C-alpha cells in the first residue's frame, strides 16, 4: 500500500502543470483536443495552434472557464514556418 501511495504522489507531482504553458499544434483535431483537455484537467495552460480555428475559440474558452486556466489559441500553419 505504501509503495502505491508513493507512486501516486510522484505521478501527481509529475503531472502538476501549474504555472506551465504547453504548445499544442493541430489543437483543433481529435488528438489535439484530447491533449488540451488533459492539460487543463492537470491545472496547465496551453497555447493552441491550428490552421483552422473554427470551433477552437469556443473549446478554449470553455476549458478556461471550467478549470480556471489562462490558455490561448492562435491561427498558425506550422508547415509554413
C-alpha positions as CSV (number, residue, x, y, z in Angstrom):
1,X,0.0,0.0,0.0
2,X,2.8,2.4,0.9
3,X,4.6,1.9,-2.4
4,X,1.4,2.7,-4.3
5,X,0.9,5.9,-2.4
6,X,4.5,7.0,-3.1
7,X,4.0,6.2,-6.8
8,X,0.7,8.1,-6.9
9,X,2.2,11.2,-5.2
10,X,5.1,11.1,-7.7
11,X,2.7,10.9,-10.7
12,X,0.5,13.7,-9.3
13,X,3.6,15.9,-8.9
14,X,4.9,14.9,-12.3
15,X,1.6,15.8,-13.9
16,X,1.0,19.1,-12.0
17,X,1.2,21.7,-14.7
18,X,0.5,24.8,-12.7
19,X,2.4,27.8,-13.9
20,X,3.5,26.0,-17.0
21,X,2.5,26.5,-20.7
22,X,2.4,23.8,-23.3
23,X,2.3,24.4,-27.0
24,X,-0.1,22.1,-28.9
25,X,-0.1,22.1,-32.7
26,X,-3.0,20.7,-34.5
27,X,-5.1,21.6,-31.5
28,X,-8.4,21.7,-33.4
29,X,-8.0,18.0,-34.4
30,X,-9.1,15.0,-32.4
31,X,-5.8,14.3,-30.7
32,X,-5.1,18.0,-30.2
33,X,-8.4,18.4,-28.4
34,X,-7.7,15.4,-26.2
35,X,-4.3,16.9,-25.3
36,X,-5.6,20.4,-24.4
37,X,-8.4,18.9,-22.3
38,X,-5.8,16.7,-20.4
39,X,-3.5,19.7,-19.9
40,X,-6.4,21.8,-18.5
41,X,-7.5,19.0,-16.2
42,X,-4.0,19.0,-14.7
43,X,-4.0,22.7,-14.0
44,X,-1.9,23.6,-17.0
45,X,-2.2,26.3,-19.6
46,X,-1.6,25.8,-23.3
47,X,-1.1,27.7,-26.4
48,X,-3.3,26.0,-29.1
49,X,-2.1,26.4,-32.7
50,X,-4.1,25.3,-35.7
51,X,-4.5,26.5,-39.3
52,X,-8.3,26.1,-38.9
53,X,-9.5,27.7,-35.7
54,X,-13.3,27.3,-36.3
55,X,-14.6,25.9,-33.0
56,X,-11.3,26.2,-31.3
57,X,-12.2,29.6,-29.7
58,X,-15.3,28.0,-28.0
59,X,-13.3,25.0,-26.8
60,X,-10.5,27.1,-25.3
61,X,-13.0,29.5,-23.7
62,X,-15.0,26.6,-22.2
63,X,-11.8,24.9,-20.8
64,X,-10.6,28.2,-19.3
65,X,-13.9,28.8,-17.6
66,X,-14.2,25.2,-16.3
67,X,-10.7,24.8,-15.0
68,X,-9.7,28.4,-14.2
69,X,-6.8,28.3,-16.7
70,X,-5.5,31.1,-18.9
71,X,-4.9,29.3,-22.2
72,X,-4.7,31.0,-25.6
73,X,-5.3,30.0,-29.2
74,X,-3.8,31.3,-32.5
75,X,-4.2,30.6,-36.1
76,X,-0.9,29.1,-37.4
77,X,0.1,26.8,-40.2
78,X,3.4,25.2,-39.0
79,X,4.2,23.9,-42.4
80,X,4.8,27.5,-43.5
81,X,7.4,28.2,-40.8
